[in-house]
Amino acid sequence: MAAEFDLNLIRTFVLLYETRSVTAAADVLGVTQPTVSYGLGKLRRRLGDELFVRGPGGLVPSSEAERLYPPLRTAIEQLDVTIGAATQFDASGPVSFSLGLSDLGEVNTLPLVLAELADRAPAATLQVHAFDIDTATDELTRGRVDAIVASPVLDSVRLHRLPLFTEGYAGMVAVDHPRLRGDSATEDELRGERHIVVDGTTGHPAPRQALRTYGLESQIAVRVTRFATLPYAVQDTDLVAIVPQRVARALARTHRVRTFALPWAIEPAEIAAYTRRTPGRSPAQAWFLEVIRAALQDLP
């Protein structure tokens, strides 16, 4: 039975599992949709299993497909890594990439990625997409974005995750805050202040969790949806924000805000890059991932 399976059928199966779409799998493979459907039909007949059925969000794998996917994906990954090691992507000409980022990522990480990209491929263009945790996995596996850099964990076997750096937290207030004036603040001092937090799944949850843990949740006076709002809200009020340290330092250079050390140890957030696993990841996407790694990995 194993001899009857050619490489294209295995690759088709893996991509159907990862993209959950005949159309997306065909796009990655560079073939027509009927070709992918024909390949799926051959797989179904040979394995005696439906493998995928249509659901509201795309193809839904059967239990047999769930069993087959891990070993077949591993086999294809090893083959593609071996072949890809001898293949150099040519970035000297015009090439376009797309990157998913939160608003915080656009402030914090985008400038570093742009600098690295300009150094390696001056003719390259970049389209930035708003990061949405609910659609991120499908955006990647269906090829709508080449990579995503984010702190929320995208836990999917369809994705490759590359840890980049960890980010601690600091307090941020207006430069002329009437009470908090030192380089640090005590818990009692923070308990007497009004706080502003970022709600939503795409932001860092640690600041909200810290306020809840230390009994300051009742002191939250303002909830916003984007980190980019914080410096504007803080610089002209007596509100207190807890923000990632690197971002806080950057905002202090461009806004009338300053940072201070928090009285608690908040677990740092791990920022990671996500791409499709091979075989869905193209040589261009693998090259772009290396650009991101060089720009961001192990940042202080």
C-alpha positions as CSV (number, residue, x, y, z in Angstrom):
1,M,0.0,0.0,0.0
2,A,2.8,2.5,0.9
3,A,4.3,2.1,-2.6
4,E,1.1,3.3,-4.2
5,F,1.4,6.7,-2.5
6,D,3.4,9.2,-4.5
7,L,4.9,12.3,-2.9
8,N,2.2,14.6,-4.5
9,L,-0.6,12.7,-2.8
10,I,1.1,13.0,0.6
11,R,1.7,16.7,0.1
12,T,-1.9,17.2,-1.0
13,F,-3.2,15.5,2.1
14,V,-0.9,17.5,4.4
15,L,-2.0,20.8,2.8
16,L,-5.7,19.9,2.9
17,Y,-5.3,19.2,6.6
18,E,-3.5,22.5,7.3
19,T,-5.5,24.8,5.1
20,R,-8.9,23.1,5.4
21,S,-9.5,24.3,1.9
22,V,-9.3,22.8,-1.6
23,T,-8.8,26.3,-3.0
24,A,-6.0,27.2,-0.6
25,A,-4.2,23.9,-1.1
26,A,-4.4,24.3,-4.8
27,D,-2.9,27.8,-4.6
28,V,0.1,26.5,-2.5
29,L,0.7,23.6,-4.8
30,G,0.3,25.7,-7.9
31,V,-2.3,23.4,-9.4
32,T,-6.0,23.6,-10.2
33,Q,-8.7,22.9,-7.7
34,P,-9.9,19.9,-9.8
35,T,-6.4,18.4,-9.5
36,V,-6.5,18.7,-5.7
37,S,-10.0,17.2,-5.7
38,Y,-8.9,14.4,-7.9
39,G,-6.0,13.7,-5.6
40,L,-8.3,13.7,-2.5
41,G,-10.5,11.2,-4.3
42,K,-7.6,8.9,-4.9
43,L,-6.6,9.1,-1.3
44,R,-10.1,8.3,-0.1
45,R,-10.4,5.2,-2.4
46,R,-7.0,3.9,-1.3
47,L,-7.5,4.5,2.4
48,G,-11.2,3.6,2.5
49,D,-11.9,6.7,4.5
50,E,-13.7,10.0,3.8
51,L,-10.7,11.9,5.3
52,F,-12.4,15.3,5.1
53,V,-16.0,16.4,5.2
54,R,-17.3,19.9,4.6
55,G,-18.1,22.0,7.6
56,P,-19.1,25.7,8.3
57,G,-15.4,26.8,8.6
58,G,-14.0,24.6,5.8
59,L,-12.9,21.0,5.6
60,V,-13.1,19.0,8.8
61,P,-10.7,16.0,9.1
62,S,-11.9,12.6,10.1
63,S,-10.4,10.6,13.0
64,E,-8.3,8.7,10.4
65,A,-7.0,12.0,8.9
66,E,-6.1,13.1,12.5
67,R,-4.1,9.9,12.9
68,L,-2.3,10.2,9.6
69,Y,-1.4,13.8,9.7
70,P,1.5,13.9,12.3
71,P,3.7,11.2,10.7
72,L,3.0,12.4,7.1
73,R,3.7,16.0,8.0
74,T,6.9,15.1,9.7
75,A,8.0,13.1,6.6
76,I,7.2,16.0,4.3
77,E,8.9,18.5,6.6
78,Q,12.1,16.5,6.7
79,L,12.1,16.2,2.9
80,D,11.5,19.9,2.3
81,V,14.1,20.9,4.8
82,T,16.6,18.7,3.1
83,I,15.8,20.0,-0.4
84,G,15.4,23.6,0.9
85,A,18.9,23.6,2.4
86,A,20.2,23.6,-1.2
87,T,17.8,26.2,-2.5
88,Q,18.7,29.9,-2.1
89,F,15.9,32.4,-2.4
90,D,16.8,35.3,-4.6
91,A,15.8,38.5,-2.9
92,S,17.6,40.9,-5.3
93,G,14.5,41.7,-7.3
94,P,11.0,43.0,-6.5
95,V,9.4,40.8,-3.9
96,S,6.4,41.4,-1.6
97,F,5.7,40.1,1.9
98,S,2.8,40.4,4.3
99,L,3.1,40.5,8.1
100,G,0.5,40.3,10.8
101,L,1.0,42.6,13.8
102,S,-0.9,44.0,16.7
103,D,-1.0,47.8,17.1
104,L,1.7,47.3,19.7
105,G,3.8,45.3,17.2
106,E,3.6,48.1,14.7
107,V,5.1,50.5,17.2
108,N,7.5,48.0,18.8
109,T,8.8,45.5,16.2
110,L,7.9,46.8,12.8
111,P,10.7,49.4,12.6
112,L,13.3,46.7,13.3
113,V,11.9,44.3,10.7
114,L,11.8,47.1,8.2
115,A,15.4,48.0,8.8
116,E,16.5,44.4,8.4
117,L,14.4,43.9,5.3
118,A,15.7,47.1,3.7
119,D,19.3,45.9,4.3
120,R,18.7,42.5,2.8
121,A,16.2,43.3,0.0
122,P,16.0,47.0,-0.9
123,A,13.4,46.3,-3.6
124,A,11.0,44.4,-1.3
125,T,7.6,45.7,-0.3
126,L,5.7,44.9,2.9
127,Q,2.0,44.8,3.6
128,V,1.1,44.9,7.3
129,H,-2.2,43.3,8.4
130,A,-4.0,43.8,11.7
131,F,-3.5,40.8,14.0
132,D,-6.7,39.0,15.0
133,I,-6.2,36.0,17.2
134,D,-9.5,34.4,16.0
135,T,-8.5,34.3,12.4
136,A,-4.7,34.2,12.6
137,T,-4.2,30.5,12.1
138,D,-6.4,30.5,9.0
139,E,-4.7,33.7,7.7
140,L,-1.4,31.9,7.8
141,T,-2.3,28.5,6.6
142,R,-4.3,29.8,3.7
143,G,-1.4,32.1,2.6
144,R,-3.1,35.4,3.3
145,V,-0.2,36.5,5.4
146,D,3.4,35.2,5.3
147,A,4.1,35.6,9.0
148,I,2.7,36.9,12.3
149,V,4.6,38.3,15.2
150,A,2.6,38.3,18.4
151,S,2.5,37.5,22.2
152,P,-0.7,35.4,22.4
153,V,0.1,31.7,21.8
154,L,-1.3,30.3,18.5
155,D,-1.5,26.7,19.5
156,S,-2.0,24.8,16.3
157,V,-0.2,21.8,14.7
158,R,-0.6,23.6,11.4
159,L,1.8,26.4,12.4
160,H,5.5,26.7,13.1
161,R,6.4,28.8,16.1
162,L,9.7,30.6,16.5
163,P,10.3,32.3,20.0
164,L,11.9,35.7,19.5
165,F,12.3,37.6,22.8
166,T,10.7,38.1,26.2
167,E,9.2,41.4,27.3
168,G,8.9,42.6,30.9
169,Y,6.6,45.4,32.2
170,A,6.9,48.8,33.6
171,G,4.5,51.5,34.9
172,M,3.8,54.6,32.8
173,V,2.4,58.0,33.9
174,A,2.4,61.6,32.7
175,V,5.7,63.4,33.2
176,D,4.0,65.8,35.6
177,H,1.9,63.2,37.5
178,P,0.8,64.9,40.7
179,R,1.7,62.1,43.0
180,L,3.8,59.4,41.4
181,R,7.2,61.2,40.9
182,G,9.9,58.6,41.6
183,D,11.6,55.9,39.6
184,S,9.4,53.3,41.4
185,A,6.1,53.0,43.1
186,T,4.8,51.0,46.0
187,E,1.7,48.9,46.1
188,D,0.0,51.3,48.4
189,E,0.7,54.2,46.1
190,L,-0.8,52.3,43.1
191,R,-3.8,51.3,45.2
192,G,-4.7,55.0,45.5
193,E,-4.5,55.7,41.7
194,R,-6.8,55.3,38.8
195,H,-5.7,52.8,36.2
196,I,-6.1,52.4,32.4
197,V,-5.9,48.9,30.8
198,V,-6.1,47.4,27.4
199,D,-8.9,44.8,27.0
200,G,-9.1,42.2,24.3
201,T,-7.4,39.0,23.2
202,T,-4.7,40.6,21.1
203,G,-3.1,42.7,23.9
204,H,-0.9,41.6,26.8
205,P,-3.2,40.2,29.5
206,A,-0.5,40.4,32.3
207,P,-1.2,44.0,33.3
208,R,-4.9,43.2,33.9
209,Q,-4.1,40.0,35.7
210,A,-1.6,41.8,38.0
211,L,-4.2,44.4,39.0
212,R,-6.7,41.6,39.7
213,T,-4.1,39.5,41.6
214,Y,-3.1,42.4,43.9
215,G,-6.7,43.6,44.5
216,L,-6.5,46.7,42.3
217,E,-9.2,45.7,39.8
218,S,-11.7,48.1,41.3
219,Q,-9.2,51.0,40.6
220,I,-9.5,50.4,36.8
221,A,-11.1,53.6,35.6
222,V,-10.7,53.3,31.8
223,R,-10.6,50.3,29.4
224,V,-9.4,50.7,25.9
225,T,-8.9,48.4,22.9
226,R,-5.5,49.4,21.7
227,F,-2.1,50.0,23.3
228,A,-1.5,52.9,20.9
229,T,-4.2,54.8,22.8
230,L,-2.3,54.7,26.1
231,P,0.3,57.5,25.8
232,Y,-2.4,59.9,24.6
233,A,-4.7,59.0,27.5
234,V,-1.9,59.0,30.1
235,Q,0.1,62.2,29.2
236,D,-2.8,64.6,29.9
237,T,-4.4,62.8,32.9
238,D,-3.4,61.2,36.3
239,L,-4.1,57.7,34.9
240,V,-1.6,54.9,35.5
241,A,-0.8,52.3,32.8
242,I,1.2,49.1,32.9
243,V,3.0,48.5,29.6
244,P,5.7,46.3,28.1
245,Q,9.1,47.8,29.0
246,R,10.6,48.3,25.5
247,V,7.4,50.0,24.3
248,A,7.3,52.1,27.5
249,R,10.9,53.4,26.7
250,A,9.9,54.2,23.1
251,L,6.8,56.0,24.2
252,A,8.7,58.1,26.7
253,R,10.9,59.4,23.8
254,T,7.9,60.6,21.8
255,H,5.2,61.5,24.4
256,R,5.0,63.4,27.6
257,V,5.1,60.2,29.7
258,R,7.7,58.6,31.9
259,T,8.2,55.0,33.3
260,F,8.7,53.6,36.7
261,A,9.5,50.2,38.3
262,L,6.5,48.2,39.5
263,P,6.3,46.8,43.0
264,W,5.5,43.3,41.7
265,A,7.2,40.7,39.6
266,I,5.1,40.2,36.5
267,E,5.9,37.2,34.4
268,P,7.4,38.4,31.0
269,A,5.5,37.8,27.8
270,E,7.2,35.7,25.1
271,I,7.0,37.2,21.7
272,A,7.1,34.7,18.8
273,A,6.9,34.6,15.0
274,Y,4.4,32.2,13.4
275,T,4.5,30.8,9.8
276,R,3.0,27.9,8.0
277,R,4.7,24.6,8.5
278,T,6.3,23.0,5.5
279,P,5.2,22.0,2.9
280,G,3.0,25.1,2.9
281,R,5.9,27.4,3.7
282,S,7.5,28.7,0.5
283,P,11.2,29.5,0.1
284,A,10.3,33.2,0.1
285,Q,8.4,32.8,3.4
286,A,11.3,30.8,4.9
287,W,13.6,33.6,3.9
288,F,11.3,36.2,5.4
289,L,11.2,34.3,8.6
290,E,14.9,34.5,8.8
291,V,14.7,38.3,8.3
292,I,12.3,38.5,11.3
293,R,14.5,36.3,13.4
294,A,17.6,38.4,12.6
295,A,15.7,41.6,13.4
296,L,14.0,40.5,16.6
297,Q,15.4,37.4,18.2
298,D,17.1,37.8,21.6
299,L,16.3,41.5,21.9
300,P,17.3,42.9,25.3
